[in-house]
């Protein structure tokens, strides 16, 4: 395999580049999945924290799934490529679970895990917290994760060593059900007060997401941890639109069902009830409709004599009972449910932090989704061309390194912008400026960078790279020597 690599850019000699062949790459993948190779990432995280002076008061953790188009019958050792809850909505395909820890300083990835495809999120936190504690050399960092962290075992494990956490209370918990029922009933005790406002990124700063808090509702969980209730105006809009969409879909299907009642398999009340329950359960709108399955009597007259009916002809009256399905929206139930829109509970053991501080901690969680999006967009993670499952895992280890490098470059440029007082850089398409440059957009500015060289008798004539002002500025911000492009 011929690789077109500039040796100096990678700190290699020309002879070393020639040694980069398929066999060596495969042997490197094999080495990455050994115990010795796994320790490499621990040492890498330590080096990154030290060299880039990362501040790690918080660590955010989340998982995603990497889906595969193959049987992988030979995948028997951990982590196994197998079926599980697929976040790409492809339950028919096998997968691996990829877990990632990022710092609150630039969302730089620190540690990662590759789990079997059927591993549930609530079972990965204990091991993950232990490794983070060993990496950071302390336990009092704030650990932030989604609702799968909110189990007694997980929360107690974090708190037992002096750790702190912020997570979301699952909707299945009794505390959540109790408060939402209080909201549906329109309790006068529930008063929302504004605690924070964040401009919406896509509104040009004209619209803000308003966050409010309340003193009503349960204040502690059954485990004794602090519980705070937040209401987001943007989430309330999303919840309302989502519910209306589901109600409309169910309404259309129920009306179609009503037109078919009495035909074929819908001639009995039990059959109609079963179909109604299935539709309501599929769209999760059982509480928002009033369903009435009644009967009507259809009267038909049958004349007993053949031919054209005449006055006084004998006839027989036939009465047939037919099922009728009547569907109406439960307007009162919909109004009551709207009072719960935008509400979500946060669980923490931070006793003195304000509601706003805890909210800001949790609102950083979506940055980890940005890191995951790189793997499935810019990097196009699809390690399906490797026959051996352990090499697939090794390739995911390499993607972790790519994500880390991408985050470090992004952080380096943004930090330098703040230090030099640069508000925006014109690196978006059509030269549009942005205050938050991302690595893909930064690298796009070097897509057309090229140099030319030709031999004239016994000497080489080179035409140096001609970079424009913006790429040169990016090199300076990223602390990359311009000499690499000269």
C-alpha positions as semicolon CSV with decimal commas, in nm:
position;residue;x (nm);y (nm);z (nm)
1;X;0,000;0,000;0,000
2;X;0,146;0,332;-0,102
3;X;0,090;0,616;0,144
4;X;0,138;0,974;0,030
5;X;0,268;1,116;0,357
6;X;0,504;1,404;0,415
7;X;0,757;1,242;0,653
8;X;0,855;1,562;0,831
9;X;0,494;1,640;0,921
10;X;0,482;1,318;1,123
11;X;0,834;1,335;1,257
12;X;0,943;1,043;1,039
13;X;1,222;0,981;0,794
14;X;1,165;0,875;0,435
15;X;1,275;0,520;0,511
16;X;1,034;0,497;0,803
17;X;0,740;0,600;0,586
18;X;0,821;0,323;0,341
19;X;0,773;0,077;0,629
20;X;0,409;0,175;0,674
21;X;0,246;-0,120;0,498
22;X;-0,066;-0,329;0,550
23;X;0,107;-0,592;0,762
24;X;0,255;-0,338;1,000
25;X;-0,077;-0,156;1,035
26;X;-0,255;-0,482;1,116
27;X;0,010;-0,578;1,372
28;X;-0,035;-0,236;1,531
29;X;-0,409;-0,296;1,558
30;X;-0,340;-0,631;1,724
31;X;-0,108;-0,463;1,973
32;X;-0,363;-0,195;2,065
33;X;-0,611;-0,446;2,208
34;X;-0,358;-0,611;2,440
35;X;-0,336;-0,514;2,806
36;X;-0,012;-0,330;2,739
37;X;-0,168;-0,145;2,449
38;X;-0,471;-0,051;2,658
39;X;-0,246;0,117;2,915
40;X;-0,122;0,345;2,637
41;X;-0,444;0,548;2,652
42;X;-0,410;0,599;3,026
43;X;-0,060;0,740;2,979
44;X;-0,180;0,947;2,683
45;X;-0,451;1,110;2,898
46;X;-0,197;1,194;3,167
47;X;0,032;1,353;2,908
48;X;-0,249;1,557;2,753
49;X;-0,363;1,690;3,092
50;X;-0,007;1,793;3,175
51;X;0,109;1,935;2,840
52;X;-0,211;2,125;2,761
53;X;-0,272;2,225;3,123
54;X;-0,627;2,092;3,115
55;X;-0,850;2,186;3,405
56;X;-1,068;1,893;3,503
57;X;-1,313;2,003;3,773
58;X;-1,583;1,804;3,591
59;X;-1,596;1,496;3,371
60;X;-1,890;1,429;3,140
61;X;-1,967;1,072;3,032
62;X;-2,199;0,926;2,771
63;X;-2,223;0,631;2,534
64;X;-2,317;0,574;2,173
65;X;-2,352;0,266;1,955
66;X;-2,140;0,170;1,656
67;X;-2,346;-0,042;1,417
68;X;-2,214;-0,320;1,190
69;X;-2,338;-0,482;0,872
70;X;-2,217;-0,834;0,935
71;X;-2,272;-1,150;1,136
72;X;-1,937;-1,148;1,321
73;X;-2,008;-1,500;1,446
74;X;-1,648;-1,527;1,569
75;X;-1,697;-1,239;1,815
76;X;-1,713;-1,437;2,139
77;X;-1,468;-1,263;2,372
78;X;-1,537;-0,930;2,540
79;X;-1,624;-0,687;2,398
80;X;-1,861;-0,882;2,174
81;X;-2,022;-0,752;1,858
82;X;-2,382;-0,848;1,924
83;X;-2,738;-0,722;1,933
84;X;-2,850;-0,466;2,190
85;X;-3,039;-0,139;2,228
86;X;-2,936;0,042;1,911
87;X;-2,920;0,424;1,927
88;X;-2,910;0,439;1,547
89;X;-3,259;0,282;1,541
90;X;-3,132;-0,034;1,374
91;X;-3,225;-0,318;1,610
92;X;-3,173;-0,566;1,327
93;X;-2,797;-0,501;1,321
94;X;-2,522;-0,593;1,566
95;X;-2,323;-0,330;1,749
96;X;-2,061;-0,224;2,000
97;X;-2,114;0,033;2,275
98;X;-1,861;0,318;2,276
99;X;-1,826;0,517;2,601
100;X;-1,646;0,850;2,620
101;X;-1,530;1,078;2,903
102;X;-1,462;1,443;2,823
103;X;-1,332;1,726;3,038
104;X;-1,527;2,044;3,108
105;X;-1,229;2,236;2,968
106;X;-1,283;2,228;2,593
107;X;-1,470;1,894;2,596
108;X;-1,138;1,714;2,542
109;X;-1,175;1,333;2,551
110;X;-0,977;1,177;2,835
111;X;-1,074;0,811;2,861
112;X;-1,290;0,579;2,656
113;X;-1,433;0,229;2,675
114;X;-1,556;-0,022;2,421
115;X;-1,828;-0,249;2,562
116;X;-2,022;-0,543;2,424
117;X;-2,322;-0,448;2,216
118;X;-2,570;-0,573;2,477
119;X;-2,413;-0,382;2,766
120;X;-2,657;-0,147;2,939
121;X;-2,552;0,205;3,034
122;X;-2,638;0,167;3,402
123;X;-2,377;-0,109;3,440
124;X;-2,072;0,083;3,315
125;X;-2,043;0,370;3,562
126;X;-1,876;0,194;3,857
127;X;-1,573;0,084;3,655
128;X;-1,560;0,415;3,472
129;X;-1,555;0,624;3,790
130;X;-1,282;0,405;3,938
131;X;-1,059;0,462;3,633
132;X;-1,123;0,836;3,636
133;X;-1,031;0,848;4,003
134;X;-0,702;0,673;3,924
135;X;-0,633;0,904;3,629
136;X;-0,700;1,232;3,808
137;X;-0,549;1,122;4,138
138;X;-0,849;1,253;4,331
139;X;-1,217;1,178;4,381
140;X;-1,377;1,519;4,433
141;X;-1,440;1,596;4,066
142;X;-1,800;1,635;3,947
143;X;-1,919;1,336;3,744
144;X;-2,198;1,418;3,496
145;X;-2,398;1,156;3,308
146;X;-2,748;1,082;3,184
147;X;-3,032;0,919;3,375
148;X;-2,872;0,572;3,366
149;X;-2,635;0,694;3,636
150;X;-2,930;0,746;3,871
151;X;-2,930;0,411;4,052
152;X;-2,854;0,362;4,419
153;X;-2,542;0,153;4,346
154;X;-2,397;0,406;4,101
155;X;-2,468;0,717;4,308
156;X;-2,342;0,559;4,629
157;X;-2,025;0,446;4,449
158;X;-1,948;0,803;4,339
159;X;-2,032;0,956;4,677
160;X;-1,854;0,691;4,887
161;X;-1,509;0,828;4,799
162;X;-1,604;1,194;4,828
163;X;-1,706;1,226;4,463
164;X;-1,976;1,458;4,337
165;X;-2,230;1,404;4,062
166;X;-2,506;1,565;3,856
167;X;-2,755;1,353;3,665
168;X;-3,120;1,338;3,557
169;X;-3,391;1,157;3,750
170;X;-3,554;0,891;3,526
171;X;-3,920;0,932;3,435
172;X;-3,990;0,592;3,590
173;X;-3,908;0,708;3,942
174;X;-4,185;0,767;4,197
175;X;-4,062;1,119;4,273
176;X;-4,106;1,217;3,909
177;X;-4,452;1,067;3,880
178;X;-4,563;1,236;4,203
179;X;-4,457;1,586;4,096
180;X;-4,594;1,555;3,744
181;X;-4,931;1,453;3,883
182;X;-4,916;1,759;4,105
183;X;-4,851;1,971;3,795
184;X;-5,139;1,811;3,603
185;X;-5,378;1,897;3,884
186;X;-5,273;2,261;3,864
187;X;-5,149;2,287;4,220
188;X;-5,123;2,653;4,332
189;X;-4,810;2,560;4,529
190;X;-4,608;2,527;4,206
191;X;-4,463;2,865;4,113
192;X;-4,186;2,885;3,857
193;X;-3,918;3,155;3,893
194;X;-3,663;3,242;3,627
195;X;-3,310;3,133;3,717
196;X;-3,124;3,148;3,385
197;X;-3,153;3,244;3,017
198;X;-2,939;3,110;2,731
199;X;-2,961;3,261;2,379
200;X;-3,064;3,006;2,120
201;X;-2,779;2,943;1,879
202;X;-2,992;2,934;1,563
203;X;-3,208;3,234;1,643
204;X;-2,933;3,492;1,601
205;X;-2,951;3,577;1,969
206;X;-3,304;3,719;1,938
207;X;-3,465;3,434;2,133
208;X;-3,350;3,283;2,460
209;X;-3,423;2,955;2,630
210;X;-3,567;3,055;2,967
211;X;-3,496;2,821;3,257
212;X;-3,709;2,837;3,572
213;X;-3,702;2,662;3,907
214;X;-3,955;2,590;4,180
215;X;-3,957;2,503;4,549
216;X;-4,256;2,272;4,507
217;X;-4,227;1,897;4,459
218;X;-3,997;1,646;4,629
219;X;-3,663;1,798;4,733
220;X;-3,473;1,473;4,799
221;X;-3,468;1,133;4,635
222;X;-3,539;0,810;4,820
223;X;-3,160;0,771;4,855
224;X;-3,141;1,109;5,028
225;X;-2,975;1,308;4,747
226;X;-3,072;1,660;4,651
227;X;-3,344;1,693;4,388
228;X;-3,414;2,016;4,197
229;X;-3,685;2,083;3,939
230;X;-3,612;2,280;3,622
231;X;-3,843;2,400;3,345
232;X;-3,705;2,493;3,002
233;X;-3,910;2,710;2,766
234;X;-3,747;2,554;2,460
235;X;-3,803;2,201;2,587
236;X;-4,165;2,294;2,663
237;X;-4,213;2,391;2,298
238;X;-4,052;2,067;2,181
239;X;-4,262;1,857;2,419
240;X;-4,583;2,026;2,303
241;X;-4,500;1,977;1,934
242;X;-4,400;1,615;1,991
243;X;-4,722;1,537;2,179
244;X;-4,939;1,709;1,917
245;X;-4,762;1,510;1,645
246;X;-4,827;1,181;1,822
247;X;-5,190;1,273;1,894
248;X;-5,250;1,359;1,529
249;X;-5,093;1,036;1,405
250;X;-5,303;0,832;1,646
251;X;-5,615;1,029;1,551
252;X;-5,567;0,953;1,182
253;X;-5,515;0,582;1,249
254;X;-5,818;0,565;1,480
255;X;-6,039;0,730;1,218
256;X;-5,916;0,484;0,957
257;X;-5,993;0,205;1,203
258;X;-6,343;0,344;1,264
259;X;-6,417;0,316;0,891
260;X;-6,319;-0,051;0,896
261;X;-6,516;-0,156;1,205
262;X;-6,755;-0,435;1,120
263;X;-6,545;-0,576;0,838
264;X;-6,346;-0,896;0,835
265;X;-6,145;-0,923;1,160
266;X;-6,312;-0,624;1,324
267;X;-6,660;-0,766;1,376
268;X;-6,628;-0,824;1,752
269;X;-6,594;-0,570;2,030
270;X;-6,284;-0,745;2,165
271;X;-6,109;-0,726;1,828
272;X;-6,180;-0,352;1,798
273;X;-6,064;-0,287;2,155
274;X;-5,738;-0,473;2,089
275;X;-5,664;-0,264;1,779
276;X;-5,744;0,059;1,965
277;X;-5,513;-0,033;2,253
278;X;-5,234;-0,113;2,008
279;X;-5,263;0,225;1,834
280;X;-5,277;0,421;2,159
281;X;-4,980;0,232;2,306
282;X;-4,771;0,275;1,992
283;X;-4,807;0,653;2,004
284;X;-4,815;0,676;2,387
285;X;-5,140;0,877;2,389
286;X;-5,375;0,649;2,582
287;X;-5,466;0,927;2,827
288;X;-5,555;1,180;2,559
289;X;-5,852;1,013;2,388
290;X;-6,203;0,914;2,486
291;X;-6,295;0,594;2,308
292;X;-6,653;0,475;2,280
293;X;-6,734;0,146;2,110
294;X;-7,109;0,141;2,079
295;X;-7,373;-0,027;1,868
296;X;-7,637;0,100;1,628
297;X;-7,934;-0,089;1,497
298;X;-7,976;-0,094;1,123
299;X;-8,333;-0,166;1,008
300;X;-8,394;-0,326;0,670
301;X;-8,730;-0,432;0,512
302;X;-8,745;-0,751;0,307
303;X;-9,062;-0,801;0,095
304;X;-9,183;-1,159;0,090
305;X;-9,332;-1,142;-0,261
306;X;-9,125;-1,126;-0,575
307;X;-9,154;-0,842;-0,815
308;X;-9,223;-0,473;-0,776
309;X;-9,344;-0,393;-0,421
310;X;-9,708;-0,286;-0,393
311;X;-9,900;-0,135;-0,105
312;X;-10,011;-0,401;0,139
313;X;-9,748;-0,659;0,033
314;X;-9,628;-0,870;0,324
315;X;-9,278;-0,791;0,446
316;X;-9,028;-0,887;0,713
317;X;-8,834;-0,632;0,923
318;X;-8,464;-0,725;0,974
319;X;-8,277;-0,552;1,260
320;X;-7,896;-0,579;1,257
321;X;-7,671;-0,451;1,534
322;X;-7,350;-0,294;1,407
323;X;-7,043;-0,175;1,600
324;X;-6,946;0,191;1,581
325;X;-6,620;0,348;1,702
326;X;-6,634;0,706;1,826
327;X;-6,308;0,889;1,899
328;X;-6,281;1,227;2,070
329;X;-5,981;1,415;2,204
330;X;-5,955;1,448;2,579
331;X;-5,906;1,825;2,586
332;X;-5,893;1,840;2,966
333;X;-5,625;1,569;2,978
334;X;-5,423;1,747;2,709
335;X;-5,439;2,077;2,898
336;X;-5,333;1,902;3,217
337;X;-5,041;1,731;3,043
338;X;-4,925;2,062;2,893
339;X;-4,847;2,181;3,246
340;X;-4,563;1,924;3,259
341;X;-4,400;2,040;2,935
342;X;-4,034;2,132;2,962
343;X;-3,993;1,995;3,315
344;X;-3,693;1,781;3,410
345;X;-3,545;1,693;3,752
346;X;-3,173;1,699;3,832
347;X;-3,018;1,487;4,105
348;X;-2,694;1,592;4,276
349;X;-2,501;1,574;4,601
350;X;-2,376;1,933;4,560
351;X;-2,541;2,072;4,872
352;X;-2,442;2,439;4,852
353;X;-2,444;2,500;4,476
354;X;-2,728;2,715;4,341
355;X;-2,988;2,584;4,099
356;X;-2,832;2,791;3,823
357;X;-2,483;2,649;3,890
358;X;-2,615;2,292;3,878
359;X;-2,808;2,367;3,560
360;X;-2,498;2,512;3,392
361;X;-2,304;2,200;3,485
362;X;-2,563;1,976;3,324
363;X;-2,606;2,198;3,017
364;X;-2,245;2,122;2,920
365;X;-2,345;1,758;2,861
366;X;-2,449;1,812;2,495
367;X;-2,086;1,891;2,407
368;X;-2,009;1,522;2,435
369;X;-2,270;1,462;2,166
370;X;-2,063;1,688;1,940
371;X;-1,769;1,452;1,986
372;X;-1,986;1,153;1,899
373;X;-2,120;1,332;1,592
374;X;-1,765;1,362;1,458
375;X;-1,729;0,984;1,453
376;X;-2,042;0,937;1,246
377;X;-2,013;1,240;1,018
378;X;-1,663;1,378;0,955
379;X;-1,479;1,053;1,040
380;X;-1,753;0,817;0,913
381;X;-1,690;0,538;1,162
382;X;-1,771;0,216;0,979
383;X;-1,514;-0,049;1,077
384;X;-1,693;-0,325;0,889
385;X;-1,414;-0,426;0,652
386;X;-1,203;-0,600;0,917
387;X;-1,267;-0,971;0,955
388;X;-1,129;-1,013;1,305
389;X;-1,349;-0,858;1,576
390;X;-1,058;-0,755;1,799
391;X;-0,918;-0,543;1,515
392;X;-1,253;-0,368;1,489
393;X;-1,218;-0,274;1,856
394;X;-0,864;-0,154;1,789
395;X;-0,989;0,070;1,510
396;X;-1,233;0,230;1,753
397;X;-0,935;0,300;1,979
398;X;-0,777;0,488;1,689
399;X;-1,094;0,688;1,638
400;X;-1,071;0,792;2,003
401;X;-0,726;0,933;1,934
402;X;-0,863;1,119;1,631
403;X;-1,143;1,269;1,843
404;X;-0,893;1,373;2,109
405;X;-0,666;1,544;1,855
406;X;-0,964;1,718;1,700
407;X;-1,078;1,850;2,038
408;X;-0,729;1,968;2,130
409;X;-0,690;2,160;1,803
410;X;-1,029;2,322;1,852
411;X;-0,948;2,415;2,211
412;X;-0,605;2,551;2,114
413;X;-0,750;2,783;1,849
414;X;-1,035;2,909;2,067
415;X;-0,805;2,971;2,363
416;X;-0,565;3,169;2,145
417;X;-0,857;3,373;2,007
418;X;-0,960;3,475;2,358
419;X;-0,601;3,554;2,452
420;X;-0,551;3,776;2,146
421;X;-0,893;3,939;2,163
422;X;-1,015;3,794;1,832
423;X;-1,394;3,779;1,830
424;X;-1,460;3,591;1,503
425;X;-1,273;3,418;1,221
426;X;-1,413;3,397;0,862
427;X;-1,375;3,021;0,808
428;X;-1,733;2,919;0,731
429;X;-1,858;2,874;0,371
430;X;-1,879;3,199;0,173
431;X;-1,626;3,345;0,416
432;X;-1,880;3,388;0,694
433;X;-1,725;3,456;1,037
434;X;-1,776;3,242;1,346
435;X;-1,677;3,292;1,711
436;X;-1,656;2,914;1,767
437;X;-1,438;2,752;1,501
438;X;-1,454;2,373;1,488
439;X;-1,181;2,139;1,372
440;X;-1,352;2,030;1,046
441;X;-1,399;2,394;0,943
442;X;-1,041;2,476;1,044
443;X;-0,898;2,195;0,832
444;X;-1,112;2,292;0,534
445;X;-0,902;2,606;0,500
446;X;-0,604;2,387;0,409
447;X;-0,783;2,163;0,157
448;X;-0,633;2,345;-0,141
449;X;-0,284;2,382;0,010
450;X;-0,038;2,223;-0,232
451;X;0,319;2,258;-0,347
452;X;0,493;2,172;-0,673
453;X;0,842;2,054;-0,749
454;X;1,019;1,949;-1,067
455;X;1,369;1,845;-1,159
456;X;1,572;2,073;-1,387
457;X;1,884;1,885;-1,489
458;X;2,059;1,817;-1,160
459;X;1,859;2,044;-0,931
460;X;1,507;2,047;-0,791
461;X;1,294;2,356;-0,838
462;X;1,013;2,401;-0,583
463;X;0,714;2,632;-0,573
464;X;0,626;2,694;-0,207
465;X;0,276;2,674;-0,064
466;X;0,092;3,002;-0,102
467;X;-0,140;3,035;0,199
468;X;-0,390;3,314;0,236
469;X;-0,434;3,534;0,541
470;X;-0,693;3,318;0,720
471;X;-0,496;2,990;0,702
472;X;-0,185;3,173;0,821
473;X;-0,380;3,314;1,114
474;X;-0,508;2,965;1,198
475;X;-0,152;2,830;1,200
476;X;-0,050;3,101;1,446
477;X;-0,353;3,035;1,669
478;X;-0,290;2,661;1,665
479;X;0,078;2,719;1,745
480;X;0,184;2,537;1,428
481;X;0,510;2,663;1,272
482;X;0,457;2,828;0,934
483;X;0,778;2,663;0,821
484;X;0,587;2,335;0,775
485;X;0,411;2,496;0,478
486;X;0,711;2,679;0,333
